[in-house]
Amino acid sequence: MKHVRDLFKTPTPVLRVPERKDGADIWELVRACKPLDENSMYCNLLQCDHFRDTCVVAELDGKVVGWVSAYVLPYDPQTLFVWQVAVSSDARGCGLGSLMLNHLIGRDACEDVTRLQTTITSDNQASWSLFRRFASQRDANVDVQAYFTQALHFRERHETEHMMTIQLEEQLRKAA
Ligand SMILES: CC(C)(COP(=O)(O)OP(=O)(O)OC[C@H]1O[C@@H](n2cnc3c(N)ncnc32)[C@H](O)[C@@H]1OP(=O)(O)O)[C@@H](O)C(=O)NCCC(=O)NCCS
């Protein structure tokens, strides 16, 4: 059987809106992508259904190799919150994470979005790199603040999640 990385060089993954039938594959992918929190399969099904316009599936040769879950904040239509980004270990380091973020921000559902937010624990280097790269490609201002804290919000069950806010310049976002 061909390795995903070997396939990646010629056919690029297809990026698309998820469907309900993708939920179980996405659940498996997220489980395999440590240190992501594992959600219930039901949560992934809801993301694929209710939040499909702001979620991205990357498919390569019929296999789900990438996933972004995100939503526009219910109380702020200008802010896109990125919940999780997952790339199958075989497909990492090829730019797929960046490709999915750029694809997402170009969707019609993100037309009014002027800032992207995500939360990251201090030790998740891959995630910091991914989002800092996304921001630097746009020369965007970045703000980072402790948001869900270990002691107060997580009652010591989880490390502090830092909120990263990336201000998007309108013309650059449209050009993405
Ligand atoms: C984070 C993740 C989505 C990145 O996916 P990817 O397709 O490999 O990312 P890209 O190839 O687009 O790389 C984007 C940037 O991140 C950097 N990067 C990727 N993996 C990295 C790692 N393990 N450590 C440090 N930097 C890393 C890349 O070098 C690149 O930066 P550069 O252009 O300045 O070199 C992937 O590693 C993953 O699924 N990790 C497990 C789950 C996770 O932690 N998700 C993020 C939390 S939401």
The ligand as a Gaussian input file, in Angstrom:
#p B3LYP/6-31G(d) Opt

LIG

0 1
 C       -0.356000      21.338000      14.116000
 C       -0.615000      20.562000      12.816000
 C       -2.086000      20.706000      12.473000
 C        0.259000      21.199000      11.723000
 O       -0.093000      20.607000      10.491000
 P        0.918000      20.619000       9.248000
 O        0.150000      20.315000       8.019000
 O        2.079000      19.753000       9.547000
 O        1.378000      22.143000       9.257000
 P        2.130000      22.907000       8.082000
 O        2.920000      21.933000       7.257000
 O        1.124000      23.764000       7.383000
 O        3.149000      23.794000       8.901000
 C        2.806000      25.077000       9.359000
 C        3.946000      25.617000      10.182000
 O        4.023000      24.890000      11.415000
 C        5.345000      24.345000      11.560000
 N        5.214000      23.051000      12.235000
 C        4.457000      22.007000      11.842000
 N        4.626000      20.989000      12.715000
 C        5.484000      21.420000      13.669000
 C        6.031000      20.830000      14.844000
 N        5.730000      19.579000      15.227000
 N        6.865000      21.580000      15.604000
 C        7.176000      22.847000      15.266000
 N        6.699000      23.456000      14.148000
 C        5.863000      22.748000      13.371000
 C        5.854000      24.200000      10.149000
 O        7.272000      24.165000      10.127000
 C        5.306000      25.456000       9.505000
 O        6.033000      26.604000       9.866000
 P        7.167000      27.202000       8.889000
 O        6.537000      27.415000       7.557000
 O        7.543000      28.454000       9.587000
 O        8.231000      26.174000       8.830000
 C       -0.242000      19.062000      12.934000
 O        1.100000      18.985000      13.385000
 C       -1.118000      18.283000      13.899000
 O       -2.176000      17.783000      13.526000
 N       -0.669000      18.168000      15.175000
 C       -1.426000      17.435000      16.195000
 C       -2.689000      18.164000      16.574000
 C       -2.439000      19.577000      17.040000
 O       -1.636000      19.847000      17.907000
 N       -3.190000      20.522000      16.423000
 C       -3.077000      21.932000      16.687000
 C       -3.935000      22.343000      17.807000
 S       -5.450000      23.073000      17.258000

